[in-house]
Structure formats: structure tokens, C-alpha cells
Amino acid sequence: MTEPMGANQVPSEARRWWVYLIVNPNGRSYVGVTFDISPARRLAEHNSAGPRAARSTRGQGPWVIAYAEIALSRGTALSQEWHLKRDRARRRRLSQDYLATQT
């Protein structure tokens, strides 16, 4: 017999790994991974500059999501994050594309 879900519980099929790129108005970027419904919760943590924000994003906001993609597993997400962090040209292009749409 299964237990009823609480208000803040999400069915496992709705939860996914995400790889995301956030940027600030100065053009700085940050690549991360999260396991959540969407990267919006993680973005709020980055913007809060609290203890759950990455050290490199604290005090550098406001951050916005420039790019996000779903990964099928934790391993895939970490691999995608690793590649995006090292492919500076792609990361710069994604950041510039996003910032160009905002002006």
C-alpha cells in the first residue's frame, strides 16, 4: 500500500536532473546541476546569496537562467555540466544569445 503524497512531495517521474547556465548583467556565467522540478528553485538560492548559493555567485547577482536542459540521469547531468564548463566558446555564445534577447 502506498502512502499519500504530501504537499511538497513530487512523483519521481516528474523529478529530473537539470544542467543550467545562469548569467548576471555583467556577463559573468555559472554552470550547475540540480535535481528538481526546474532550476528555478536553485536560481532563487543563487540570488539569495545565502549559504546554499555557490560561493562564486554570492553578491554577483541578480542571476537569470540563460540555458537549461534536462538530463536522463545524474551521470549524464554531471557529464553535460563538465563539458559545458570546459567549452567556453559555447558557454559564451549561450550567454550572449540570452543577453541579446533581453535588450
N, C-alpha and C positions, 0 to 999 in steps of 0.2 A: 504494500500500500504506500502511495506517495504522499508526502506532506504538502499542504497548500503552500504556494509561494507567498513570501512576504512582499511588502510594498516596494522594497528596494532590491529584490532578487530578480534576476533576469534568466530566462531559459537559456541553457548552454548553447543551443543552436543559434541564438541571437547574439552571443558574445563572440567577438573576433579580435584577432591581433591586428593592429594598425601600425604602419610606418608613416610618420608625418614629418613635414618640414614647416617650421614656423619662422617668420621674419618680423623684424621690427622696422619702424620708419627710417632708421639709419642704414638699412640694408644688411644688417647682421642676420645670420641664419643659424638655426639649430635643428638637428635631425634627431628624432627619438622614436621609441617604440612604446606602445601601450596596449593593454588588454582591456577593452571596454567596449561599450556600445558605439562610441565615437570618440575621436580625440578631443572633443570639446571640454570634457572634464579635466583632462591633462593640461589643456591650454589655460584653463582657469587657474590651475596650480602654478603654472609658469608665470602668469600675470600677477598672482598674489604675492610673489617674492617671499613666500613662506618657506618652511623647512622642506616641503615636498617639491619645491621648484629646483630645477637643475642649477648648480652653482653658477654656471656661465650665463644663465638667463636672468638672474636676480638683479633687479634695478636697471635692466636694459629695455624694459617694455615701453609701450604695450606691444605684445606679440600677437600676430594673427596667423591663422593656418593658411599657408600658401599652397600646400600639396599634401594629400593623404591618400594612401592606398591600403586595401585590405590584404592581409597575408593569410595563407591557409593554415599555418602553424607557427609556433614560437620560433622554430629553427629557420623557417622561411623568412619571418619578420626580421630576425637578427641578421640574416644574410643580406636582405634588402637594405637594412639600415647601414651595414658595413659598407656596401657598395655605394650607397648614396653619400655617405660621409667622405668617401675617398674620391668620388667623381665630382671634383669641384666645379668643373665646367657645367655639368648637368644641374648641380645644385644652384649655381649662379644663374643659369638660364631659367630654372623654375622660379627662383626668387624674382628675377627681373620681369618675367612674364606676369607674375601675380601683381607686382608693384605697378606695372604699366597699365593694368586694367583698373587700378584704383585711382588713377589721376585723371 
